[in-house]
Amino acid sequence: MADLLSDDEIDAQLPDGWEREDDEIVRTYEFDDYLQGVSFAQDVGEVAEEQFHHPEIRIRYEEVEVRLTSHEEGGITDADIEMAELCDEAYGG
């Protein structure tokens, strides 16, 4: 099990573009059309399955919102930060 990060650790490690909302970290990715967002959500789902760390993913017309938290630990851990970085890689790659 991962340890919860302190507020200072979260602030220091939170990737650009991500925001903290209570016990979650959140980012909204923008796309030119719906199917690009769907494809991105599929990519994130595959990475999440490999990491065994599953985000909440909301697909909208030209954007996809990703929310991460470690439910078992009750907040934000290194696993969430790592998954956020992997989501960013999927978006950029």
C-alpha positions in Angstrom: 0.0 0.0 0.0 1.2 3.5 -0.8 1.5 6.2 1.8 -0.6 9.4 1.6 1.4 12.4 0.4 1.4 15.5 2.6 0.0 18.8 1.2 3.6 20.0 0.6 4.5 16.8 -1.2 1.5 17.1 -3.4 2.2 20.7 -4.3 5.8 19.9 -5.1 5.0 16.8 -7.2 1.8 17.7 -9.0 2.5 17.8 -12.8 1.8 20.9 -14.8 -1.9 21.2 -15.9 -3.2 19.2 -12.9 -5.1 20.7 -10.0 -6.0 19.4 -6.6 -9.6 19.1 -5.7 -9.9 17.8 -2.1 -8.6 14.2 -2.1 -8.3 14.0 -5.9 -6.0 15.4 -8.6 -7.8 16.5 -11.8 -6.9 17.5 -15.3 -9.1 18.2 -18.4 -7.5 17.4 -21.7 -8.8 19.2 -24.9 -9.2 17.7 -28.3 -10.3 18.8 -31.8 -13.1 16.3 -31.9 -15.0 13.7 -30.0 -13.3 10.6 -31.4 -9.8 11.9 -30.5 -11.0 12.2 -26.9 -12.4 8.7 -27.0 -9.1 7.3 -28.4 -7.2 9.1 -25.6 -9.6 7.7 -23.0 -8.9 4.2 -24.4 -5.2 4.8 -24.2 -5.5 6.0 -20.5 -7.6 2.9 -19.8 -4.9 0.6 -21.1 -2.2 2.4 -19.1 -4.4 2.3 -16.0 -4.9 -1.5 -16.4 -1.2 -2.0 -16.7 -0.6 0.1 -13.5 -3.6 -1.4 -11.7 -4.6 2.2 -10.8 -7.9 3.2 -12.4 -8.9 6.8 -12.8 -12.4 8.2 -13.2 -12.6 9.3 -16.9 -15.3 11.6 -18.2 -15.6 12.0 -21.9 -17.2 15.1 -23.3 -17.5 16.5 -26.8 -14.0 18.0 -27.2 -12.5 17.2 -23.8 -11.7 14.4 -21.4 -11.5 14.9 -17.6 -9.3 12.5 -15.6 -9.6 12.2 -11.8 -7.1 10.3 -9.7 -7.1 9.3 -6.0 -6.1 6.3 -4.0 -9.4 5.2 -2.5 -7.9 2.5 -0.3 -5.5 5.0 1.3 -8.1 7.8 1.4 -6.3 10.4 -0.6 -3.4 11.2 -2.9 -0.3 9.0 -3.1 2.7 8.6 -5.3 0.6 6.2 -7.5 -1.7 9.1 -8.4 1.2 11.3 -9.3 2.8 8.5 -11.4 -0.6 7.9 -13.2 -1.0 11.6 -13.9 2.4 11.6 -15.6 1.5 8.6 -17.6 -1.7 10.3 -18.7 0.3 13.3 -19.8 2.6 11.0 -21.8 -0.4 9.4 -23.5 -1.8 12.9 -24.4 1.5 14.1 -25.8 2.5 10.8 -27.5 
